[in-house]
Amino acid sequence: MLRKLTPYLFVAPLMIFIAVFTYIPIATSLNLSVREWNFLSPDMPFVGFENYQQLLASRDFWNSLWVTTVFAVLSVPLRLALALAIASYVASEALPSRLLRGALFLPSVTSAVSIAVVFSWVFSTDYGMMNALLAKFGVGRVPWLQDPQLALGVLIFVNTWKQLGYDVVIYIAGLQAVPQELYDAAAVDGGRRFHVFRRVTLPLVMPTTYFLLVISVIEAFQVFTIVSVMTHGGPAGATDLLVHMLYRIGFSLFDIGRGSALAVLLFVFLIVLSLVKARVIGRRVHYEA
């Protein structure tokens, strides 16, 4: 009997960890999303789908969904394109390439709060380094974080700078898995670099691209720290991403019911989006044995 239970005992700690920090919070959010609660009251009356109805009727929700979608649509392709281009040049095992890979990866493991604070100074209107640099070319002060048309672009730049190194490292692993024989055959056939990249490299790193696409979109829809530190969702809601709106509703307004409903909607939206990507893009990805 004990011998049959041994495999389950080995995986039990991990399953308990996943249950405590994943499944139980999801179930709790589902329960709270149909109740009205403010953290202080011992009563949590059942209100059904009223929280969802209020969210879907809210202009702030649709604005936040639009801003988050724009953020993801602009930042994810930029990240993946830059990561693949950089990975193609630093994929070798030469010492300079290895040092550059380490330097690129450092922002990925650096505190997001620290990065956000530093870039808040860089893009400060009054004493920021960016405006000081532009002043040397005769450009006046630019309100990077106060202009609704510029603030989201700044956040996209900061998030791309932070996450790019991770994408580069994953792409390097994908590039190193491409058989060298294919490149040799393409060279013998007189293939130019661009055609070799398009016909050999790009198709063979599609599994890596698909993996990065899925996790990058999920990460883009969960960005919170840089928004909270740099813009607080402003100006005029131009950077009020969904997770920041969730935090504002749940922990500033203490409307736990609506906050949980928003978390559930975001969870369902990401699941549906991942399934759509698997159906549309996943079928075109071929995994070599």
C-alpha positions as a Markdown table, in Angstrom:
| # | Residue | x | y | z |
|---|---|---|---|---|
| 1 | Met | 0.0 | 0.0 | 0.0 |
| 2 | Leu | 2.8 | 2.4 | 1.0 |
| 3 | Arg | 4.6 | 1.6 | -2.3 |
| 4 | Lys | 1.5 | 2.7 | -4.3 |
| 5 | Leu | 1.2 | 5.9 | -2.3 |
| 6 | Thr | 4.9 | 6.9 | -2.7 |
| 7 | Pro | 4.6 | 8.8 | -6.0 |
| 8 | Tyr | 1.7 | 10.8 | -4.5 |
| 9 | Leu | 3.7 | 11.6 | -1.4 |
| 10 | Phe | 6.4 | 13.1 | -3.6 |
| 11 | Val | 4.1 | 15.4 | -5.4 |
| 12 | Ala | 1.9 | 16.2 | -2.4 |
| 13 | Pro | 4.0 | 19.3 | -1.2 |
| 14 | Leu | 3.7 | 20.8 | -4.7 |
| 15 | Met | 0.0 | 20.1 | -5.0 |
| 16 | Ile | -0.6 | 21.6 | -1.6 |
| 17 | Phe | 1.4 | 24.7 | -2.6 |
| 18 | Ile | -0.6 | 25.0 | -5.8 |
| 19 | Ala | -3.9 | 24.5 | -4.0 |
| 20 | Val | -3.2 | 27.1 | -1.3 |
| 21 | Phe | -1.8 | 29.8 | -3.6 |
| 22 | Thr | -3.8 | 29.1 | -6.8 |
| 23 | Tyr | -7.0 | 27.1 | -6.6 |
| 24 | Ile | -8.2 | 28.3 | -3.2 |
| 25 | Pro | -7.7 | 32.0 | -4.1 |
| 26 | Ile | -9.6 | 31.4 | -7.4 |
| 27 | Ala | -12.5 | 29.8 | -5.6 |
| 28 | Thr | -12.5 | 32.6 | -3.0 |
| 29 | Ser | -12.6 | 35.2 | -5.7 |
| 30 | Leu | -15.5 | 33.5 | -7.4 |
| 31 | Asn | -17.4 | 33.5 | -4.1 |
| 32 | Leu | -16.6 | 37.1 | -3.3 |
| 33 | Ser | -17.5 | 38.3 | -6.8 |
| 34 | Val | -21.2 | 37.5 | -6.1 |
| 35 | Arg | -21.2 | 39.1 | -2.7 |
| 36 | Glu | -21.0 | 42.6 | -1.2 |
| 37 | Trp | -18.2 | 43.2 | 1.2 |
| 38 | Asn | -15.9 | 46.0 | 2.4 |
| 39 | Phe | -13.3 | 44.2 | 4.5 |
| 40 | Leu | -14.8 | 45.6 | 7.7 |
| 41 | Ser | -18.3 | 44.3 | 7.9 |
| 42 | Pro | -18.8 | 40.7 | 9.1 |
| 43 | Asp | -21.7 | 40.4 | 6.7 |
| 44 | Met | -21.2 | 39.4 | 3.1 |
| 45 | Pro | -24.7 | 39.5 | 1.6 |
| 46 | Phe | -25.2 | 37.6 | -1.7 |
| 47 | Val | -25.9 | 40.0 | -4.6 |
| 48 | Gly | -25.7 | 37.6 | -7.5 |
| 49 | Phe | -24.4 | 39.1 | -10.7 |
| 50 | Glu | -24.9 | 42.7 | -9.6 |
| 51 | Asn | -21.1 | 43.3 | -9.3 |
| 52 | Tyr | -20.6 | 42.0 | -12.9 |
| 53 | Gln | -23.5 | 44.2 | -14.2 |
| 54 | Gln | -22.0 | 47.3 | -12.5 |
| 55 | Leu | -18.6 | 46.6 | -14.1 |
| 56 | Leu | -20.0 | 46.0 | -17.6 |
| 57 | Ala | -22.0 | 49.2 | -17.3 |
| 58 | Ser | -19.0 | 51.2 | -16.2 |
| 59 | Arg | -17.2 | 53.5 | -18.6 |
| 60 | Asp | -14.1 | 53.1 | -16.5 |
| 61 | Phe | -14.1 | 49.3 | -17.1 |
| 62 | Trp | -14.3 | 49.6 | -20.9 |
| 63 | Asn | -11.7 | 52.4 | -20.9 |
| 64 | Ser | -9.3 | 50.2 | -18.8 |
| 65 | Leu | -9.9 | 47.2 | -21.1 |
| 66 | Trp | -9.2 | 49.3 | -24.1 |
| 67 | Val | -6.0 | 50.8 | -22.6 |
| 68 | Thr | -4.8 | 47.4 | -21.6 |
| 69 | Thr | -5.5 | 45.9 | -25.0 |
| 70 | Val | -3.6 | 48.8 | -26.7 |
| 71 | Phe | -0.7 | 48.2 | -24.3 |
| 72 | Ala | -0.6 | 44.5 | -25.1 |
| 73 | Val | -1.0 | 45.0 | -28.8 |
| 74 | Leu | 1.8 | 47.5 | -29.0 |
| 75 | Ser | 4.2 | 46.1 | -26.5 |
| 76 | Val | 4.2 | 42.3 | -27.2 |
| 77 | Pro | 5.1 | 42.4 | -30.9 |
| 78 | Leu | 7.8 | 45.0 | -30.2 |
| 79 | Arg | 9.3 | 42.9 | -27.5 |
| 80 | Leu | 9.3 | 39.7 | -29.5 |
| 81 | Ala | 10.7 | 41.4 | -32.6 |
| 82 | Leu | 13.5 | 43.0 | -30.7 |
| 83 | Ala | 14.2 | 39.9 | -28.7 |
| 84 | Leu | 14.6 | 37.7 | -31.8 |
| 85 | Ala | 16.8 | 40.3 | -33.5 |
| 86 | Ile | 19.1 | 40.7 | -30.5 |
| 87 | Ala | 19.2 | 36.9 | -29.8 |
| 88 | Ser | 20.3 | 36.3 | -33.4 |
| 89 | Tyr | 23.4 | 38.4 | -32.7 |
| 90 | Val | 24.3 | 37.2 | -29.2 |
| 91 | Ala | 23.5 | 33.5 | -29.6 |
| 92 | Ser | 27.2 | 32.5 | -29.9 |
| 93 | Glu | 29.2 | 31.3 | -26.9 |
| 94 | Ala | 31.9 | 34.0 | -27.4 |
| 95 | Leu | 32.7 | 35.9 | -24.2 |
| 96 | Pro | 31.4 | 39.3 | -25.4 |
| 97 | Ser | 28.1 | 37.6 | -26.4 |
| 98 | Arg | 27.8 | 35.9 | -23.0 |
| 99 | Leu | 28.5 | 39.2 | -21.1 |
| 100 | Leu | 25.9 | 41.0 | -23.2 |
| 101 | Arg | 23.4 | 38.3 | -22.5 |
| 102 | Gly | 24.0 | 38.7 | -18.8 |
| 103 | Ala | 23.6 | 42.5 | -19.0 |
| 104 | Leu | 20.4 | 42.2 | -21.0 |
| 105 | Phe | 18.9 | 39.7 | -18.5 |
| 106 | Leu | 19.7 | 41.9 | -15.4 |
| 107 | Pro | 16.5 | 44.1 | -15.7 |
| 108 | Ser | 14.3 | 40.9 | -15.7 |
| 109 | Val | 15.5 | 40.0 | -12.2 |
| 110 | Thr | 15.6 | 43.6 | -10.9 |
| 111 | Ser | 12.8 | 44.9 | -8.7 |
| 112 | Ala | 10.0 | 46.4 | -10.7 |
| 113 | Val | 9.6 | 49.1 | -8.1 |
| 114 | Ser | 13.2 | 50.1 | -8.4 |
| 115 | Ile | 13.0 | 50.3 | -12.2 |
| 116 | Ala | 9.7 | 52.3 | -12.0 |
| 117 | Val | 11.3 | 54.8 | -9.6 |
| 118 | Val | 14.4 | 55.2 | -11.8 |
| 119 | Phe | 12.4 | 55.8 | -14.9 |
| 120 | Ser | 10.1 | 58.2 | -13.1 |
| 121 | Trp | 13.2 | 60.3 | -12.6 |
| 122 | Val | 14.4 | 59.8 | -16.2 |
| 123 | Phe | 11.0 | 61.0 | -17.6 |
| 124 | Ser | 10.4 | 63.7 | -15.1 |
| 125 | Thr | 9.2 | 66.9 | -16.7 |
| 126 | Asp | 11.2 | 69.3 | -14.5 |
| 127 | Tyr | 14.5 | 67.5 | -13.8 |
| 128 | Gly | 14.4 | 64.3 | -15.9 |
| 129 | Met | 17.4 | 63.1 | -17.9 |
| 130 | Met | 15.3 | 62.7 | -21.1 |
| 131 | Asn | 14.3 | 66.3 | -21.1 |
| 132 | Ala | 17.8 | 67.4 | -20.2 |
| 133 | Leu | 19.1 | 65.5 | -23.3 |
| 134 | Leu | 16.4 | 67.0 | -25.5 |
| 135 | Ala | 17.2 | 70.5 | -24.2 |
| 136 | Lys | 20.7 | 70.1 | -25.8 |
| 137 | Phe | 18.9 | 69.9 | -29.2 |
| 138 | Gly | 16.7 | 72.9 | -28.5 |
| 139 | Val | 13.6 | 70.8 | -27.6 |
| 140 | Gly | 11.5 | 72.2 | -24.8 |
| 141 | Arg | 10.2 | 70.3 | -21.8 |
| 142 | Val | 8.1 | 67.3 | -22.7 |
| 143 | Pro | 5.4 | 66.2 | -20.1 |
| 144 | Trp | 6.1 | 62.5 | -20.6 |
| 145 | Leu | 4.0 | 61.2 | -17.7 |
| 146 | Gln | 1.4 | 64.0 | -17.7 |
| 147 | Asp | 0.4 | 63.9 | -21.4 |
| 148 | Pro | -2.3 | 61.3 | -22.1 |
| 149 | Gln | -0.9 | 60.7 | -25.5 |
| 150 | Leu | 2.7 | 60.0 | -24.2 |
| 151 | Ala | 2.2 | 58.3 | -20.8 |
| 152 | Leu | 1.2 | 54.9 | -22.2 |
| 153 | Gly | 4.1 | 54.9 | -24.6 |
| 154 | Val | 6.5 | 55.5 | -21.8 |
| 155 | Leu | 5.1 | 52.6 | -19.9 |
| 156 | Ile | 5.4 | 50.4 | -23.0 |
| 157 | Phe | 9.1 | 51.4 | -23.2 |
| 158 | Val | 9.8 | 50.7 | -19.6 |
| 159 | Asn | 8.0 | 47.3 | -19.6 |
| 160 | Thr | 9.8 | 46.3 | -22.8 |
| 161 | Trp | 13.1 | 47.3 | -21.3 |
| 162 | Lys | 12.4 | 45.2 | -18.2 |
| 163 | Gln | 11.2 | 42.1 | -19.9 |
| 164 | Leu | 13.3 | 42.1 | -23.1 |
| 165 | Gly | 16.2 | 40.2 | -21.5 |
| 166 | Tyr | 14.0 | 37.2 | -20.5 |
| 167 | Asp | 12.7 | 37.0 | -24.1 |
| 168 | Val | 16.2 | 37.2 | -25.5 |
| 169 | Val | 17.4 | 34.3 | -23.3 |
| 170 | Ile | 14.4 | 32.1 | -24.3 |
| 171 | Tyr | 15.0 | 32.9 | -28.0 |
| 172 | Ile | 18.7 | 32.0 | -27.7 |
| 173 | Ala | 17.7 | 28.6 | -26.4 |
| 174 | Gly | 15.4 | 28.2 | -29.4 |
| 175 | Leu | 18.1 | 29.3 | -31.8 |
| 176 | Gln | 20.6 | 27.0 | -30.4 |
| 177 | Ala | 18.2 | 24.1 | -31.0 |
| 178 | Val | 18.2 | 24.7 | -34.8 |
| 179 | Pro | 20.4 | 22.1 | -36.4 |
| 180 | Gln | 23.6 | 23.7 | -37.9 |
| 181 | Glu | 23.3 | 21.3 | -40.9 |
| 182 | Leu | 20.4 | 23.4 | -42.1 |
| 183 | Tyr | 22.4 | 26.6 | -42.1 |
| 184 | Asp | 25.3 | 24.8 | -43.9 |
| 185 | Ala | 22.9 | 23.5 | -46.6 |
| 186 | Ala | 21.5 | 27.0 | -47.1 |
| 187 | Ala | 25.0 | 28.4 | -47.4 |
| 188 | Val | 25.9 | 25.8 | -50.0 |
| 189 | Asp | 22.7 | 26.7 | -52.0 |
| 190 | Gly | 23.8 | 30.3 | -51.9 |
| 191 | Gly | 21.0 | 31.6 | -49.6 |
| 192 | Arg | 21.3 | 35.1 | -48.5 |
| 193 | Arg | 21.1 | 36.0 | -44.8 |
| 194 | Phe | 17.6 | 37.4 | -45.0 |
| 195 | His | 16.3 | 34.4 | -46.9 |
| 196 | Val | 18.0 | 32.0 | -44.5 |
| 197 | Phe | 16.4 | 33.8 | -41.6 |
| 198 | Arg | 13.0 | 33.7 | -43.2 |
| 199 | Arg | 13.1 | 30.2 | -44.6 |
| 200 | Val | 15.1 | 28.4 | -41.9 |
| 201 | Thr | 15.4 | 30.3 | -38.6 |
| 202 | Leu | 11.9 | 31.8 | -38.4 |
| 203 | Pro | 9.9 | 28.6 | -39.0 |
| 204 | Leu | 12.1 | 26.6 | -36.6 |
| 205 | Val | 11.8 | 29.1 | -33.7 |
| 206 | Met | 8.0 | 29.3 | -34.1 |
| 207 | Pro | 7.4 | 27.0 | -31.0 |
| 208 | Thr | 9.6 | 29.5 | -29.0 |
| 209 | Thr | 7.7 | 32.4 | -30.5 |
| 210 | Tyr | 4.3 | 30.9 | -29.7 |
| 211 | Phe | 5.4 | 30.2 | -26.1 |
| 212 | Leu | 6.7 | 33.8 | -25.6 |
| 213 | Leu | 3.5 | 35.2 | -27.3 |
| 214 | Val | 1.3 | 33.4 | -24.8 |
| 215 | Ile | 3.2 | 34.4 | -21.7 |
| 216 | Ser | 3.9 | 37.9 | -22.9 |
| 217 | Val | 0.2 | 38.6 | -23.5 |
| 218 | Ile | -0.7 | 37.3 | -20.1 |
| 219 | Glu | 2.1 | 39.4 | -18.5 |
| 220 | Ala | 1.0 | 42.5 | -20.4 |
| 221 | Phe | -2.6 | 42.1 | -19.1 |
| 222 | Gln | -1.2 | 41.8 | -15.5 |
| 223 | Val | 1.1 | 44.8 | -15.5 |
| 224 | Phe | 0.6 | 46.8 | -12.2 |
| 225 | Thr | 3.8 | 47.9 | -10.5 |
| 226 | Ile | 5.1 | 50.4 | -13.1 |
| 227 | Val | 1.6 | 51.9 | -13.5 |
| 228 | Ser | 1.2 | 52.2 | -9.7 |
| 229 | Val | 4.6 | 53.9 | -9.2 |
| 230 | Met | 4.9 | 56.0 | -12.3 |
| 231 | Thr | 1.4 | 57.2 | -13.3 |
| 232 | His | -1.2 | 55.9 | -10.8 |
| 233 | Gly | -3.4 | 55.2 | -13.8 |
| 234 | Gly | -3.4 | 58.8 | -15.0 |
| 235 | Pro | -3.4 | 61.2 | -16.6 |
| 236 | Ala | -7.2 | 61.1 | -17.2 |
| 237 | Gly | -7.3 | 57.3 | -17.1 |
| 238 | Ala | -4.8 | 57.0 | -20.0 |
| 239 | Thr | -2.7 | 54.3 | -18.2 |
| 240 | Asp | -5.4 | 52.8 | -16.0 |
| 241 | Leu | -4.7 | 49.2 | -16.9 |
| 242 | Leu | -7.0 | 46.4 | -15.7 |
| 243 | Val | -5.0 | 45.2 | -12.7 |
| 244 | His | -4.5 | 48.8 | -11.5 |
| 245 | Met | -8.2 | 49.3 | -11.8 |
| 246 | Leu | -8.7 | 46.1 | -9.8 |
| 247 | Tyr | -6.4 | 47.4 | -7.1 |
| 248 | Arg | -8.1 | 50.8 | -7.0 |
| 249 | Ile | -11.6 | 49.2 | -6.7 |
| 250 | Gly | -10.6 | 46.6 | -4.1 |
| 251 | Phe | -8.0 | 48.2 | -2.0 |
| 252 | Ser | -8.7 | 52.0 | -2.3 |
| 253 | Leu | -12.5 | 51.9 | -2.5 |
| 254 | Phe | -12.8 | 48.7 | -0.4 |
| 255 | Asp | -15.3 | 47.3 | -2.8 |
| 256 | Ile | -14.2 | 43.7 | -2.6 |
| 257 | Gly | -17.2 | 42.3 | -4.5 |
| 258 | Arg | -16.6 | 44.4 | -7.6 |
| 259 | Gly | -12.8 | 43.9 | -7.4 |
| 260 | Ser | -13.2 | 40.2 | -7.3 |
| 261 | Ala | -15.7 | 40.3 | -10.2 |
| 262 | Leu | -13.1 | 42.2 | -12.2 |
| 263 | Ala | -10.5 | 39.6 | -11.3 |
| 264 | Val | -12.8 | 36.8 | -12.5 |
| 265 | Leu | -13.5 | 38.6 | -15.7 |
| 266 | Leu | -9.8 | 39.1 | -16.3 |
| 267 | Phe | -9.2 | 35.4 | -15.6 |
| 268 | Val | -11.9 | 34.3 | -18.0 |
| 269 | Phe | -10.7 | 36.8 | -20.7 |
| 270 | Leu | -7.1 | 35.5 | -20.5 |
| 271 | Ile | -8.3 | 31.9 | -20.7 |
| 272 | Val | -10.5 | 32.6 | -23.7 |
| 273 | Leu | -7.7 | 34.6 | -25.4 |
| 274 | Ser | -5.2 | 31.7 | -24.8 |
| 275 | Leu | -7.6 | 29.2 | -26.3 |
| 276 | Val | -8.1 | 31.5 | -29.4 |
| 277 | Lys | -4.4 | 31.8 | -29.8 |
| 278 | Ala | -4.0 | 28.0 | -29.5 |
| 279 | Arg | -6.6 | 27.5 | -32.2 |
| 280 | Val | -5.5 | 30.3 | -34.6 |
| 281 | Ile | -1.7 | 30.2 | -34.1 |
| 282 | Gly | -1.0 | 27.0 | -32.3 |
| 283 | Arg | -2.0 | 24.9 | -35.3 |
| 284 | Arg | 0.6 | 26.5 | -37.4 |
| 285 | Val | 3.4 | 25.7 | -35.0 |
| 286 | His | 5.3 | 22.5 | -35.8 |
| 287 | Tyr | 7.4 | 20.8 | -33.2 |
| 288 | Glu | 10.4 | 18.8 | -34.5 |
| 289 | Ala | 11.1 | 15.6 | -32.8 |
